[in-house]
Amino acid sequence: MTHILLPVPRKISAKVNCPSPKPNLYQIKNKALVSKIKASPNLKQSILKAVNKIGGFKKIIKKGDRVLIKPNFNTLDPPPASSDLKFILAVAELIYQAGASQITIGERSGYWLNTTQELKKAGYLQAFQKAHLPFIDFDKSDWYLFNLNSKIMRNAAFSSEILKHDKIIYLPCLKTHFQARFTLSLKLTVGFMHPRDRKYNLHLRNLEEKVAEINKVVYPDLIIMDGRKCFITEGPFNGELRKPNLILASGNRLALDVVALKTLLSYPAKNLLIYKNPFQYPQIKHAAQLGLGPQSEKEIGVVT
């Protein structure tokens, strides 16, 4: 790992309020749809099938759209610790086929890492360049201070890239987390945060509730989870590996995380996954209280 000093101080370009929530276009009869399919050897077709099960890419992608793909590069450890390169490239191809004019990959790795250097060492940066996919290291973007208007988390700095694209697509992994119990699509938003806020604001206390609260800052249009592999202990860097061989897709993070968490709970996981009901976990419970998605499993429609 390449260690860096945290930027001091935070250079804030603007102070802004959280954007208005986006409607979930992937729902039927007020139920948030979540597809859950078995992956085949043809990865691209499996991803397309998962998205088609809930309505297809063209439900959100319009001709000429500029799309930001947010993978999981907290570290560059092998999947499911990090996003699989082939998975990212397959999704990008499908987005272009749906009519997008520009696709950008954006991320900020763990606060102790230099994101660009890590991606270059792993060969990801070169692969993105070959595929004509620009990469944005959020450290090189402007930082906006968002007003979260909460007693738990008053404000935090996030990359301005959140507001510069027509559509945002999340590509989370499926795994447990030694501090937050699990890291799925809600926690993927952490990658937009300034490294100082990640270390000194987010992780000091009430981590699970804060994970929910930062999701008031960004509203992805589509989430596609690579659940072909998962960690059922420890995480997010390593852990006991299982292979559910699943791909999940949804227009709502909370709904997808409920379904994904139930997959983790189907294994004998030990990372403080102590409740049978996903809505008892602080990440899910607080996200529901904030109105970020379904209030119970009755409001989720699983398509298999």
C-alpha positions, 0 to 999 in steps of 0.5 A: 500500500502507498501511504500518503499524508492527509490533505490539510486543511480541507479546501472547500470550494463551496458550501451547499445543501443536500440535493433533492432526492431522485425518484426510483424509476425501478418500481412497480405498485410502490414496491422497489424492485431488486433483481437477484440472478445467478451469473452465467459464464457470459458476464455481460449477458448476466449483467444485462439480464439482471438490469432487464429484470427490473426494467432495463438500462434505457429506463434511466439512460437517455441519448447523450447522457454523461454517466459516472460509474462509482466502483469500490476501490477502497483498496485494490485487494482482489474481489470482493474486496474491490470491484472486478475490472471485467465487471466494470468494463462490461457495465460500461459497454452496456451503458454506451449501448443504451445511448450514453455519450460519455462514461467516467469512472470516479473514486477515492480509495481509503484515506491512507492511499493514493488512488491514482497510484494504486490503480496504476499499480494494479493495471486498472488505470491502463485498462480504463485508458484502453477502453476510452473510459476517463478516470477521476481521482476525487482528490483532484476534484473540488470539495463541497461542504454539504449541510447534512442538517443532523445531530449525528453528522452536521456536515461533511465534504464530498467531491463536487463530481456528485453534481456534474453528471446526468446519471450515477451508477453504483457498482458495490461488492458483497461483503462484511465489514469489521466496523460497520457489520457490512459494506454494500451499496449504502457504504459505497457513498463513503468513496465520495468523501474527503479523506479527513472527513472519512477518518475524523468525522465518519469513523469516530463514533456512530459509524453505521448511522453516519453511513446512512446519513451521507446517502442524503448527499448523492442519489444513484440512478441504478445500483448493480452489485457483483455478488459472485463472491462475498466475504462472510467474516472480517472485511472489507479487505479480506475475510472468509470467502464464499461464492453466491454467484449472484448479480443484483440490480435495483434503483434503490440502495436501501432495497438492494442492501436488504436483499444483499444482507439476507444473502450474507445472513444465509451463511454462518457469518460472525461479524456482528450479523446478529439480527435476522431482520435486516431492518434491525441493523443501524445502517438499514434502520436509520436509512429507512428513518431518513426516507431513503427507501422502503420501510419494510420488506413488504415494500420490496419486490424481489425478481429472480 
